[in-house]
Amino acid sequence: MNTTARITKGGKHYEILVDLDEALKIKKGEGNINVAVQTGAVFHNLKSGEQASSEDLKKAFGSDVFEDICVKIIKSGEIELPVEYTRKEQHQKYKQVVDFLVKNAVSPEGRPYTPDRIMKALEEGHVSVKNKPIDSQVSEIMDQISKVIPIRIEVKRVKIIIPAQYTGRAYGFINEFKESEEWFGNGDLQIVAKVPAGLIMNFYDKINSLTHGSAISEEIK
């Protein structure tokens, strides 16, 4: 699927035609620029065919080397996402949420919901699914979907003490689950976290990784 990558410099637009998937790889520091770029020149306006001059390119990018300029446009500029790609990406995010809730959520009476019912509730509730891991937005999603259907997730409460030298690394992750926190005089951090039961093993694995196994944890009521 081809699309436009563009950037504005010095009040002028610079555009190239790119392969969407390969360009997104380059944006992440991967990919092959020769595969990504589908044009042989840089344009001010791709649709009208207005080509950028060598002088403009040198002034804007400090170089007129085509491949180098294309990399800068893709990495620092904007890649236009076609509507069908955006829809596919959004559908995939919703499917991940549905899969998670089917496995972990039930009605107040303990009955599971079907994937179709959960998907419908997500749509009816206009639930916003962000481009980040599901486990870090479960609480927000549950707040929104519970306005449409009565639903709950079994949650485990965990008390964790993180040694001072690892609090900086671990705080961003554990803060997503935090119920309360207490800082000790020696810099250690104690947090009470509420973690969906289906994520508890992944939660422990991540904490152990961030603290090199030095965190102390126990499940509490």
C-alpha positions, -999 to +999 in steps of 0.1 A: +000+000+000+015+033-011+011+066+007+027+101+011+055+110+035+059+147+039+077+174+059+077+212+060+109+231+061+114+268+056+078+272+047+080+247+019+065+212+016+086+182+007+069+150-003+077+115-015+056+085-023+064+055+000+054+020+007+035+023+040+047-008+058+084-003+049+082+034+057+068+026+092+097+002+097+121+030+088+103+053+113+113+028+140+149+026+128+144-006+107+135-012+071+151-006+037+150+030+023+153+017-013+123-005-008+103+022+010+106+050-015+084+047-046+095+079-064+128+089-080+126+125-068+114+148-039+084+169-047+069+201-033+036+188-043+034+151-052-001+153-068+008+182-092+043+168-099+060+200-087+096+187-081+119+202-055+151+217-069+186+207-058+190+242-044+159+239-022+169+204-010+204+215+000+190+245+019+163+225+037+182+193+044+219+203+041+223+177+014+210+167-021+216+130-016+183+115-024+183+085+000+195+107+029+167+132+023+141+105+021+152+090+054+149+125+070+114+130+055+102+096+068+118+098+102+111+134+111+080+141+090+045+127+087+034+095+071-002+098+058-022+068+071-049+056+046-084+053+061-084+015+055-051+011+074-064+032+103-096+011+104-076-021+104-053-009+131-082+002+153-100-031+147-069-050+158-067-030+191-104-036+198-099-074+191-071-074+217-094-058+243-122-083+234-099-113+238-087-100+272-122-093+285-135-127+273-108-144+293-109-122+324-143-105+328-177-117+339-211-104+348-219-097+385-234-132+386-202-147+374-213-155+338-188-149+310-197-126+281-194-136+244-169-118+222-198-103+201-215-088+232-182-073+244-174-058+210-209-044+208-205-028+243-172-013+233-189+003+202-220+014+221-199+030+249-176+047+224-147+031+243-114+047+235-086+021+230-052+037+231-020+026+213-004+011+244-005-023+262-039-035+273-028-041+308-019-004+313-054+008+303-077-019+317-091+003+345-100+031+321-116+006+296-136-010+324-149+024+336-162+031+301-176-003+292-194-007+326-217+021+316-231-002+290-231-036+306-226-048+342-191-063+341-163-070+365-128-084+365-114-105+393-087-083+408-058-093+431-044-068+456-006-069+459+017-051+483+052-046+468+083-030+483+107-017+456+143-010+467+154+026+463+178+020+434+150+006+412+121+029+420+129+051+390+128+022+366+097+005+381+075+034+390+062+042+355+050+006+351+036+000+385+019+034+387-007+021+362-019-004+388-014+017+419-040+019+447-017+036+472+019+044+478+043+051+507+079+063+505+103+052+532+131+072+547+157+051+529+142+057+495+124+024+492+088+025+478+059+005+490+029+003+467-004-015+470-015-025+435-047-038+421-039-062+392-064-081+371-061-118+380-054-127+343-024-105+343-008-113+377+019-136+364+030-111+337+029-084+364+052-103+386+076-111+357+078-074+347+084-063+383+111-089+387+127-078+355+127-042+364+141-048+399+164-077+391+143-099+414+149-077+445+113-065+450+093-080+479+057-088+472+027-104+488-009-108+480-033-091+505-070-090+510 
